[in-house]
């Protein structure tokens, strides 16, 4: 959720070079008609996620915040046949759209959707001995919980695993002076934390509404 800080002219130019599968386009276009369409991930960060999946040879991935399933679909399409996404969300309504599109795209078998508070799901994975066994995690959910997701997902990632957060520029509000609301303050805090965290290498990118990408050392 949030708008790109890039100008519309530059945004349109860059978007013309994004390779988006027919399945992704169909899901994006259906989601654009929904009341909460602003929560949809854009094609550019989704393409970057696919590139990262392929770059690190990911097979086991995590997602916190699924909505109508665009990012999970993008990741699933980039994964090998034995790859899996554990997708965390709390909405049966929105994820029912996701399930339909995943099935139509032929990737439903790669996606394990868990409808429960994400912290609960992540803690259960830790308790099950899954720490250090995931290759990539993508976070695009409630902003005040970003720090909780950061710590849990970092523990679940292997060395050199990738952790990515969406919306970290929050339409530029993180850079504005003065008192910040809860969402903006949480995003500003996670950007500062990542830049100082000796456990990771961090890079804040002006892709979409801001993508913070971390490599676990």
N, C-alpha and C positions, 0 to 999 in steps of 0.2 A: 504494500500500500504506500501511496505517495507518488509525487510526480518527478519526472526527470528534470535535472537541473541544466541539461543541455538544451540549446535553442531548438525550436521546432524544425528549422531549416536543416541544421546539422543532424538532428535526430532522424529526419526522413532520409537524408543521404546515407547515414550509417545503416539504418534499417534495411535499405535496399540490398545490402551485402550479406544479410543474415540468411542462412539456409535453414528454412523451417519446413519440417515434414508436413504432408497433407493432414496427418492425424493431429499434430500440434496446432496447425492453423484452424482446423475445424473446432477444436476445443476452445481456443482463444476467441474465435468469433462467436461461439455460443455464450461463453462467459461474459463477453462484452455487453450482452443484452440483459444481464442480471443486475439487480439493484446494488449489489456489493462488488461490481466489476472492478472498482479501483484497487481491490485486493489482489488482482491478477498479476503474476510475474510477467515481465515483458520478454519479448523474443531475444533481445540482446543478452541479458543476464542468463537466460536459459541456454543460449548457445555457448556462453562461457562455461556454464556448469558442465555441459556435454564435453567440451574440450578438456576440462579438468579431469573428468571421469576417465577419458581415454588417455590423458597424459600420465596419470598415476596407475593406470591399469586396474581401476577399481572393480571390485566384485561385490563387496558388502558396503552398503551405504545407509545413511540415516537421513530422515527429513522430519523437521518439526514445523508443522503448519502446512497443510495440504490443500485446503480450499477446494477448488474444482479439479485439482489434479494435474495442472499444467507442468509444474516443475518435476513432479514424480514421473510423469510421462516422458519428459525430456531426458531425465537421468536413465530411466529404464530402457529407452531406445539406444542410449549410448553404451549401456552395459553389455557384456558378453551374455551368451545364452544361459550360463549358470549364475549370472549376477542377480542380486536381490536388493530391493529397497524396503526398509522398514519405515513406513510413513505414519506419523503421529498427528492426530487431529481429534476434535471433539464434536464435530458436526456431521450428523447422519445426512442432513439435507444437502449440504454442499458436496460431500464426498460421494453421494449417490450419482451425481453428474460425473465425477471422476471415475467411478467404477465402470460406468457405461462406456466412456471413451477409452479407458484402458483395455476393456474387453474388445472393443471394435478395432483397436490398434494391435491386438495380439500380444500385449505385454502384461496382462492381468496376473499371470503366473509369476511374474518377477516382483510384484508389489504386495507386501504384507501390510495392510492397513490396520492400525490399532487405534480404536476409538476410545480414548481415555485421556485424562490430563497428561501432557507429554512428560512432565517430571516423573510421574508415576511409572510410565512406560520405560523411561531411561533408567530409573532406579532399579526396575525389575531386570533390565539387561545387565546392569552392574552386578546385581545379586546372583544372576545366573552365570557369572564368570565370563562375560563377554568383553570385559575391559581389554583394550588394545587390539581388538579384532576387526575394527571397521576401517575402511579406506577413506571415506569422505562423509561429511555431514553438512546439511544445508538447513539453515534456520531462517524462517520467514513467518513468525508468529507474534504473540503478544510481546510488545517491546519491554515492559518492566520485568519480564522473566528472562530476558536475553542473558543476563549474567548466570542464572541457574542453568540454562541450556549450555552456555559456554563451558562451565566446569564439568558437567556431566558428559557432554559430547567429547571434550578434550580427553577425558579419561577413557572413553570408549574407542578413541582413534588409535591406530598403530603409529609408530614412528614414521614420520614423513607423510602422515595422513593429512587431509585437507578439511578445514572447517570454514564455512562461508556464511556470512550474515547479510541479509537483504535489508534495504531501506535505511542504511546507516547515515545517509545525508539528510533524510527526512525533508525533502523539498527545500533544502538549504537552511532549515530552522536550527540545526545543530551549530551552525556558525554564527548565529545571531546573538548579540549581546543581551544581557538582561536575564530575568528569571525564566526558567524553562519549565514547561509542563512535564508530567510524569513520563510520557513517551519520549520526548526530546531529551530529557535529562538522562534517561536510561541508555539511549543510543549514544549520546555524547560520552557517557561513562564507559561504555563498552569499547568505543574507539580509543579512548585514552588508555584503558586497561590493556588492550591488545598491543599498543605501541610500546608498553613498558614491560610486558610479560616475558621473562627469560625462557619460558617454555615453548615459545612460538616465534616464527618469522611472520610479520604482518604486513599487509599491503592494502591500503584503502583506495578503491577504484571508483571513478566517476562514471560507472556503468549503470544505466537505469536511474534508480533513486539512491545509488551508492551501494557498492558491494565490498564488504570487508572480507578479505581472503587470508587465512592463516595456514601456515605449515607447522605441524607439530615437530619439534626438534627431537 
